[in-house]
Amino acid sequence: MISVAWQFLLNVLYASVSVGGVFLLLKIFSQWMDGHFNLKWKKLLYLFLTIRLLIPINMQIPYYNIKTDNLTRDIVDFSGKAETDINNYSKNFLLPLNINIEAGHYKISVHAVLFFIWVIGFLIYFVFTFTGYIINRHKILQYTITANNIRKVAINICEEIGLNKIPVILYSPIEISPMVLGMLKPILLLPEIEYSDEEIYFILKHELIHLKQKDNIYKYILQLANAVHWFNPLVYMFVSEASLNLEFLCDEEVVKNSSLDMKKRYTYTILNSASKAAGPPLKYFTKFQENKKIMKKRFRNIIKKVTGNVV
């Protein structure tokens, strides 16, 4: 049981290091990547790396025991002895927990300590993040009201983008950013403030495209991967980059086939929404606007699709 746990931790470490290394290479060659791969391909690549983090299977070349009659007895005896030594070493290496009760003393190996440290770190990350999600969800949904006045707009947008199921749309009196909340039964939340008709259109289209692309589910998967690899700062950077790519891709879909003027008005909507409402930093939610640094990146990505330059 414990040897399996230690092998699992080794596989987690291997997956963490390998995905972290790939992510560093992607960051180093980011300009080349941007010129040769579109945002959809990057999303698929990030999804593959996320799955790799969650399924830490160590790929090993299979070992085949080939018997040859022409080998001398001495060579056979030597190879058999070597194989026995290797097996004994493997058992000692993969058996991290040896508890011997001798005169009231316990002997625990370093492997067991490392495994339990990883378990504690995983539980702390998962419990704190999930608890924060539950608390903020309850706080946001406590005094919400149904947004019946914009449901027709949402229906038209769903038909436009090909989204079959229209989510529940609610207004919240709490100062929040427009966001999608939930995974299996998502809710589209808007702050109870005044928006223009064009702003409502852009905001609803942005969040509904997130739903169509299943970004709300992807956010949960990213956070689970982060919980498993809580010890690796490169995984935190990877999760942040993958989440930002979701926003880039969603922005691209919102203004697809639009004029430069329309793209500028969309960026104004993002900026105006940021000035009207903020909201808590919720990792499981898809939000319409982020912090200033991220918004600048989004603006550059939106505008350069038309001009080819940064405006």
Steps between C-alpha positions, in 0.01 A plus 500: 500500500769747606731394215219582255458839666871575469500395135202730443689791657801429281274508195348830620848648534599374156185643340547829684860541385428393142197727455687785670788452257268500199329815630837676535583412141162636389570825684848531349366446148170682561547743210565214259199313642274802452604523137445132419216385727164663557326524837293186445812290448655652812187411697523138382869490591433643846215252545734212411757625752227537764387141447865393525519670839185322619598156365859462621577169332869433458560378145755218514647282227380142556761249614527171316679204651672328205628147563789375294621141520848593379581695818732326742387400846728761657342785305152375586586480866653848495201657322260325738695632798503853350127488435441389860713789629311748283164368619612524862615858444169589332300358787705697753465818290126467446418403856505836675333410828655250737350513849662271752378506857812440705505621857237762421697652208366558147721509190362703210693549176550829315277374219202476733561852634514643147181324398308624805631855442361484145162373631482780757588762237238364261231504770589853614488636144181315413314577823592870508419552131176304512394663827561842349291399201209385718509813719513739204234306312262521796577868548441585133182294458341604828307803369492442125196571280413359158608716205183463294551829314807372309395139446383571145841645416663187643273275292597685182870472584465128572347453155780710349786301653330158493451448873205267554433543873436846642638535855327666792586872500497686830571849629703532819492809723859419605778677312619223268630464151276330242579130535391141449459309825480121526583197290206261452227765536678825412355838594578823319536780753493875435539787745181693558625816328402685185653389170431626149337263251831453320683427825238240594540339159879477528493377861239233438670382181834473677364291787279284278798420277685388814211260564499374142873429520458325840750741657321484834575125515858555383551745789415227750739258330780757511447559871503126570831470313634792704393326820685179405816698413473762775877484561603604146500877423519423127159331522353816655641697205366242257148513650504880482615492137242238401223707665615814318496312171132419563429873522699570182311232312164621630581861403598380154167323456300801622649739241555248220436658157448839667640836392775683686242744634293213641809349661583832663147531637533150645822598680322811632229272639761292685659816638167653596390179671822498702432855619142412605554171680786297635433175680698243699790307337313172450708234329206280396305777323526642149504877537441774244783721620824439686772722647658786306806306381289218358254743342784672314608164359142431392471841333822446305382156390160635386630800306799338331272245332392782269794737481784250536653745750457585863277805542 
